[in-house]
Amino acid sequence: MGWRTVGDNWGNSGVFWEELIKTYESERWRGIRLIQYTAQGSKVRTKFLASLLATVFIVGALSARASTEALAQANDALQAGQTDTALALLQSQPSSAEVHNLRCRVFFALEQWDEAGSECQQAVNIEEHNSDFHMWLGRALGEKADHAWFGSAFSLAKRARMEFEEAVRLNSQNAAALADLGEFYYEAPAVVGGGAEKADEVAVQLDRVDQERAHELRGRIAESRKDYATAERELKQAIAVSKHPAFRWMTLASFYSRRERWNDMSIALKTGRKAAQSDPPSAGALFNGASMLSRFKIDLSSAAQMFRDYLASSSKNEDAPAFVAYTRLALVELSLGDLAAAQRERTAALGLAHNYRPALDLKF
């Protein structure tokens, strides 16, 4: 996936330039009218000031447009897994909530939880009423909690819960934030504010916003209660209502793997793979399926091909970073005995994210 330089698209932006010129003429004329009844010397000075003010306006507008273009390019790079490029683009931008949130998401993809948490906190500090920014801060804090020592994990988990709750409070229609909050509730112990009953309430809210996510949440809640029949039924309902069912087939396959129902897992995974191949936006499901196979060391040849198919797709995204796919593919190639291919995939991963620790730690 490529990205544009700042000026590449300006030649096609006729409307932008027409409006900018109109604004320039309007500002210039406004300044000239102010001096119609003054002495000639004052006219000259005021005309100069009017032109100067209009010029400042244009420079500001161009600067804002350049910043918007840079942020769009950084986001494109992030979706393509090009974290080095994304960070370089963001480095040149002035501090803003959007810049800090994008940097947070880059560090999140790199699994650098401290840096992600710091950047997300700065985004929230600048723009405290943005639901998505609170959601991302909650995610970063949640990952920090999962990787922290026991003494700090509880306080981090409580902070994560508070951020998810704030994200939902600010926007009750934010389906991703609702799903994150529901996941926190059914996974976390009561001492940090968790509880399956709270997750049940979130599922009711999700019913009105995103039925697919609501069914998946109910499935996971049922699994946490060891009600496996209900869990399976809800996960299948999520498939039935999904516009991109490949992802939900992989979720069902993951459920079967936890129940050690290997044949059912294989069937669900193959069905999800077929669904993803016929639905380009679902390419990320190939990453999920390949990761599952490689984790259990099952059918590694299929896992390698699914990673390759994902990396060749035009639908890569930050939820399945390309450099992670290359790193996992390198491990699969190594297990298959192809050292040269494994080295090649590791090099590709580090070419996108030079400091991605799992790739750096991969030795041959």
Secondary structure as a PSIPRED ss2 file (coil, helix, strand):
# PSIPRED VFORMAT (PSIPRED V4.0)

   1 M C   1.000  0.000  0.000
   2 G C   1.000  0.000  0.000
   3 W C   1.000  0.000  0.000
   4 R C   1.000  0.000  0.000
   5 T C   1.000  0.000  0.000
   6 V C   1.000  0.000  0.000
   7 G C   1.000  0.000  0.000
   8 D C   1.000  0.000  0.000
   9 N C   1.000  0.000  0.000
  10 W H   0.000  1.000  0.000
  11 G H   0.000  1.000  0.000
  12 N H   0.000  1.000  0.000
  13 S C   1.000  0.000  0.000
  14 G H   0.000  1.000  0.000
  15 V H   0.000  1.000  0.000
  16 F H   0.000  1.000  0.000
  17 W H   0.000  1.000  0.000
  18 E H   0.000  1.000  0.000
  19 E H   0.000  1.000  0.000
  20 L H   0.000  1.000  0.000
  21 I H   0.000  1.000  0.000
  22 K H   0.000  1.000  0.000
  23 T H   0.000  1.000  0.000
  24 Y H   0.000  1.000  0.000
  25 E H   0.000  1.000  0.000
  26 S H   0.000  1.000  0.000
  27 E H   0.000  1.000  0.000
  28 R H   0.000  1.000  0.000
  29 W H   0.000  1.000  0.000
  30 R H   0.000  1.000  0.000
  31 G H   0.000  1.000  0.000
  32 I H   0.000  1.000  0.000
  33 R H   0.000  1.000  0.000
  34 L C   1.000  0.000  0.000
  35 I C   1.000  0.000  0.000
  36 Q C   1.000  0.000  0.000
  37 Y C   1.000  0.000  0.000
  38 T C   1.000  0.000  0.000
  39 A C   1.000  0.000  0.000
  40 Q H   0.000  1.000  0.000
  41 G H   0.000  1.000  0.000
  42 S H   0.000  1.000  0.000
  43 K H   0.000  1.000  0.000
  44 V H   0.000  1.000  0.000
  45 R H   0.000  1.000  0.000
  46 T H   0.000  1.000  0.000
  47 K H   0.000  1.000  0.000
  48 F H   0.000  1.000  0.000
  49 L H   0.000  1.000  0.000
  50 A H   0.000  1.000  0.000
  51 S H   0.000  1.000  0.000
  52 L H   0.000  1.000  0.000
  53 L H   0.000  1.000  0.000
  54 A H   0.000  1.000  0.000
  55 T H   0.000  1.000  0.000
  56 V H   0.000  1.000  0.000
  57 F H   0.000  1.000  0.000
  58 I H   0.000  1.000  0.000
  59 V H   0.000  1.000  0.000
  60 G H   0.000  1.000  0.000
  61 A H   0.000  1.000  0.000
  62 L H   0.000  1.000  0.000
  63 S H   0.000  1.000  0.000
  64 A H   0.000  1.000  0.000
  65 R H   0.000  1.000  0.000
  66 A H   0.000  1.000  0.000
  67 S H   0.000  1.000  0.000
  68 T H   0.000  1.000  0.000
  69 E H   0.000  1.000  0.000
  70 A H   0.000  1.000  0.000
  71 L H   0.000  1.000  0.000
  72 A H   0.000  1.000  0.000
  73 Q H   0.000  1.000  0.000
  74 A H   0.000  1.000  0.000
  75 N H   0.000  1.000  0.000
  76 D H   0.000  1.000  0.000
  77 A H   0.000  1.000  0.000
  78 L H   0.000  1.000  0.000
  79 Q H   0.000  1.000  0.000
  80 A C   1.000  0.000  0.000
  81 G C   1.000  0.000  0.000
  82 Q C   1.000  0.000  0.000
  83 T H   0.000  1.000  0.000
  84 D H   0.000  1.000  0.000
  85 T H   0.000  1.000  0.000
  86 A H   0.000  1.000  0.000
  87 L H   0.000  1.000  0.000
  88 A H   0.000  1.000  0.000
  89 L H   0.000  1.000  0.000
  90 L H   0.000  1.000  0.000
  91 Q H   0.000  1.000  0.000
  92 S C   1.000  0.000  0.000
  93 Q C   1.000  0.000  0.000
  94 P C   1.000  0.000  0.000
  95 S C   1.000  0.000  0.000
  96 S C   1.000  0.000  0.000
  97 A H   0.000  1.000  0.000
  98 E H   0.000  1.000  0.000
  99 V H   0.000  1.000  0.000
 100 H H   0.000  1.000  0.000
 101 N H   0.000  1.000  0.000
 102 L H   0.000  1.000  0.000
 103 R H   0.000  1.000  0.000
 104 C H   0.000  1.000  0.000
 105 R H   0.000  1.000  0.000
 106 V H   0.000  1.000  0.000
 107 F H   0.000  1.000  0.000
 108 F H   0.000  1.000  0.000
 109 A H   0.000  1.000  0.000
 110 L C   1.000  0.000  0.000
 111 E C   1.000  0.000  0.000
 112 Q C   1.000  0.000  0.000
 113 W H   0.000  1.000  0.000
 114 D H   0.000  1.000  0.000
 115 E H   0.000  1.000  0.000
 116 A H   0.000  1.000  0.000
 117 G H   0.000  1.000  0.000
 118 S H   0.000  1.000  0.000
 119 E H   0.000  1.000  0.000
 120 C H   0.000  1.000  0.000
 121 Q H   0.000  1.000  0.000
 122 Q H   0.000  1.000  0.000
 123 A H   0.000  1.000  0.000
 124 V H   0.000  1.000  0.000
 125 N H   0.000  1.000  0.000
 126 I H   0.000  1.000  0.000
 127 E C   1.000  0.000  0.000
 128 E C   1.000  0.000  0.000
 129 H C   1.000  0.000  0.000
 130 N C   1.000  0.000  0.000
 131 S H   0.000  1.000  0.000
 132 D H   0.000  1.000  0.000
 133 F H   0.000  1.000  0.000
 134 H H   0.000  1.000  0.000
 135 M H   0.000  1.000  0.000
 136 W H   0.000  1.000  0.000
 137 L H   0.000  1.000  0.000
 138 G H   0.000  1.000  0.000
 139 R H   0.000  1.000  0.000
 140 A H   0.000  1.000  0.000
 141 L H   0.000  1.000  0.000
 142 G H   0.000  1.000  0.000
 143 E H   0.000  1.000  0.000
 144 K H   0.000  1.000  0.000
 145 A H   0.000  1.000  0.000
 146 D H   0.000  1.000  0.000
 147 H H   0.000  1.000  0.000
 148 A C   1.000  0.000  0.000
 149 W C   1.000  0.000  0.000
 150 F H   0.000  1.000  0.000
 151 G H   0.000  1.000  0.000
 152 S H   0.000  1.000  0.000
 153 A H   0.000  1.000  0.000
 154 F H   0.000  1.000  0.000
 155 S H   0.000  1.000  0.000
 156 L H   0.000  1.000  0.000
 157 A H   0.000  1.000  0.000
 158 K H   0.000  1.000  0.000
 159 R H   0.000  1.000  0.000
 160 A H   0.000  1.000  0.000
 161 R H   0.000  1.000  0.000
 162 M H   0.000  1.000  0.000
 163 E H   0.000  1.000  0.000
 164 F H   0.000  1.000  0.000
 165 E H   0.000  1.000  0.000
 166 E H   0.000  1.000  0.000
 167 A H   0.000  1.000  0.000
 168 V H   0.000  1.000  0.000
 169 R H   0.000  1.000  0.000
 170 L H   0.000  1.000  0.000
 171 N C   1.000  0.000  0.000
 172 S C   1.000  0.000  0.000
 173 Q C   1.000  0.000  0.000
 174 N C   1.000  0.000  0.000
 175 A H   0.000  1.000  0.000
 176 A H   0.000  1.000  0.000
 177 A H   0.000  1.000  0.000
 178 L H   0.000  1.000  0.000
 179 A H   0.000  1.000  0.000
 180 D H   0.000  1.000  0.000
 181 L H   0.000  1.000  0.000
 182 G H   0.000  1.000  0.000
 183 E H   0.000  1.000  0.000
 184 F H   0.000  1.000  0.000
 185 Y H   0.000  1.000  0.000
 186 Y H   0.000  1.000  0.000
 187 E H   0.000  1.000  0.000
 188 A C   1.000  0.000  0.000
 189 P C   1.000  0.000  0.000
 190 A H   0.000  1.000  0.000
 191 V H   0.000  1.000  0.000
 192 V H   0.000  1.000  0.000
 193 G C   1.000  0.000  0.000
 194 G C   1.000  0.000  0.000
 195 G C   1.000  0.000  0.000
 196 A H   0.000  1.000  0.000
 197 E H   0.000  1.000  0.000
 198 K H   0.000  1.000  0.000
 199 A H   0.000  1.000  0.000
 200 D H   0.000  1.000  0.000
 201 E H   0.000  1.000  0.000
 202 V H   0.000  1.000  0.000
 203 A H   0.000  1.000  0.000
 204 V H   0.000  1.000  0.000
 205 Q H   0.000  1.000  0.000
 206 L H   0.000  1.000  0.000
 207 D H   0.000  1.000  0.000
 208 R C   1.000  0.000  0.000
 209 V C   1.000  0.000  0.000
 210 D C   1.000  0.000  0.000
 211 Q H   0.000  1.000  0.000
 212 E H   0.000  1.000  0.000
 213 R H   0.000  1.000  0.000
 214 A H   0.000  1.000  0.000
 215 H H   0.000  1.000  0.000
 216 E H   0.000  1.000  0.000
 217 L H   0.000  1.000  0.000
 218 R H   0.000  1.000  0.000
 219 G H   0.000  1.000  0.000
 220 R H   0.000  1.000  0.000
 221 I H   0.000  1.000  0.000
 222 A H   0.000  1.000  0.000
 223 E H   0.000  1.000  0.000
 224 S H   0.000  1.000  0.000
 225 R C   1.000  0.000  0.000
 226 K C   1.000  0.000  0.000
 227 D C   1.000  0.000  0.000
 228 Y H   0.000  1.000  0.000
 229 A H   0.000  1.000  0.000
 230 T H   0.000  1.000  0.000
 231 A H   0.000  1.000  0.000
 232 E H   0.000  1.000  0.000
 233 R H   0.000  1.000  0.000
 234 E H   0.000  1.000  0.000
 235 L H   0.000  1.000  0.000
 236 K H   0.000  1.000  0.000
 237 Q H   0.000  1.000  0.000
 238 A H   0.000  1.000  0.000
 239 I H   0.000  1.000  0.000
 240 A H   0.000  1.000  0.000
 241 V H   0.000  1.000  0.000
 242 S C   1.000  0.000  0.000
 243 K C   1.000  0.000  0.000
 244 H C   1.000  0.000  0.000
 245 P H   0.000  1.000  0.000
 246 A H   0.000  1.000  0.000
 247 F H   0.000  1.000  0.000
 248 R H   0.000  1.000  0.000
 249 W H   0.000  1.000  0.000
 250 M H   0.000  1.000  0.000
 251 T H   0.000  1.000  0.000
 252 L H   0.000  1.000  0.000
 253 A H   0.000  1.000  0.000
 254 S H   0.000  1.000  0.000
 255 F H   0.000  1.000  0.000
 256 Y H   0.000  1.000  0.000
 257 S H   0.000  1.000  0.000
 258 R H   0.000  1.000  0.000
 259 R C   1.000  0.000  0.000
 260 E C   1.000  0.000  0.000
 261 R C   1.000  0.000  0.000
 262 W H   0.000  1.000  0.000
 263 N H   0.000  1.000  0.000
 264 D H   0.000  1.000  0.000
 265 M H   0.000  1.000  0.000
 266 S H   0.000  1.000  0.000
 267 I H   0.000  1.000  0.000
 268 A H   0.000  1.000  0.000
 269 L H   0.000  1.000  0.000
 270 K H   0.000  1.000  0.000
 271 T H   0.000  1.000  0.000
 272 G H   0.000  1.000  0.000
 273 R H   0.000  1.000  0.000
 274 K H   0.000  1.000  0.000
 275 A H   0.000  1.000  0.000
 276 A H   0.000  1.000  0.000
 277 Q H   0.000  1.000  0.000
 278 S C   1.000  0.000  0.000
 279 D C   1.000  0.000  0.000
 280 P H   0.000  1.000  0.000
 281 P H   0.000  1.000  0.000
 282 S H   0.000  1.000  0.000
 283 A C   1.000  0.000  0.000
 284 G H   0.000  1.000  0.000
 285 A H   0.000  1.000  0.000
 286 L H   0.000  1.000  0.000
 287 F H   0.000  1.000  0.000
 288 N H   0.000  1.000  0.000
 289 G H   0.000  1.000  0.000
 290 A H   0.000  1.000  0.000
 291 S H   0.000  1.000  0.000
 292 M H   0.000  1.000  0.000
 293 L H   0.000  1.000  0.000
 294 S H   0.000  1.000  0.000
 295 R H   0.000  1.000  0.000
 296 F H   0.000  1.000  0.000
 297 K C   1.000  0.000  0.000
 298 I C   1.000  0.000  0.000
 299 D C   1.000  0.000  0.000
 300 L H   0.000  1.000  0.000
 301 S H   0.000  1.000  0.000
 302 S H   0.000  1.000  0.000
 303 A H   0.000  1.000  0.000
 304 A H   0.000  1.000  0.000
 305 Q H   0.000  1.000  0.000
 306 M H   0.000  1.000  0.000
 307 F H   0.000  1.000  0.000
 308 R H   0.000  1.000  0.000
 309 D H   0.000  1.000  0.000
 310 Y H   0.000  1.000  0.000
 311 L H   0.000  1.000  0.000
 312 A H   0.000  1.000  0.000
 313 S C   1.000  0.000  0.000
 314 S C   1.000  0.000  0.000
 315 S C   1.000  0.000  0.000
 316 K C   1.000  0.000  0.000
 317 N C   1.000  0.000  0.000
 318 E C   1.000  0.000  0.000
 319 D C   1.000  0.000  0.000
 320 A C   1.000  0.000  0.000
 321 P C   1.000  0.000  0.000
 322 A H   0.000  1.000  0.000
 323 F H   0.000  1.000  0.000
 324 V H   0.000  1.000  0.000
 325 A H   0.000  1.000  0.000
 326 Y H   0.000  1.000  0.000
 327 T H   0.000  1.000  0.000
 328 R H   0.000  1.000  0.000
 329 L H   0.000  1.000  0.000
 330 A H   0.000  1.000  0.000
 331 L H   0.000  1.000  0.000
 332 V H   0.000  1.000  0.000
 333 E H   0.000  1.000  0.000
 334 L H   0.000  1.000  0.000
 335 S H   0.000  1.000  0.000
 336 L C   1.000  0.000  0.000
 337 G C   1.000  0.000  0.000
 338 D C   1.000  0.000  0.000
 339 L H   0.000  1.000  0.000
 340 A H   0.000  1.000  0.000
 341 A H   0.000  1.000  0.000
 342 A H   0.000  1.000  0.000
 343 Q H   0.000  1.000  0.000
 344 R H   0.000  1.000  0.000
 345 E H   0.000  1.000  0.000
 346 R H   0.000  1.000  0.000
 347 T H   0.000  1.000  0.000
 348 A H   0.000  1.000  0.000
 349 A H   0.000  1.000  0.000
 350 L H   0.000  1.000  0.000
 351 G H   0.000  1.000  0.000
 352 L H   0.000  1.000  0.000
 353 A C   1.000  0.000  0.000
 354 H C   1.000  0.000  0.000
 355 N C   1.000  0.000  0.000
 356 Y C   1.000  0.000  0.000
 357 R H   0.000  1.000  0.000
 358 P H   0.000  1.000  0.000
 359 A H   0.000  1.000  0.000
 360 L H   0.000  1.000  0.000
 361 D C   1.000  0.000  0.000
 362 L C   1.000  0.000  0.000
 363 K C   1.000  0.000  0.000
 364 F C   1.000  0.000  0.000
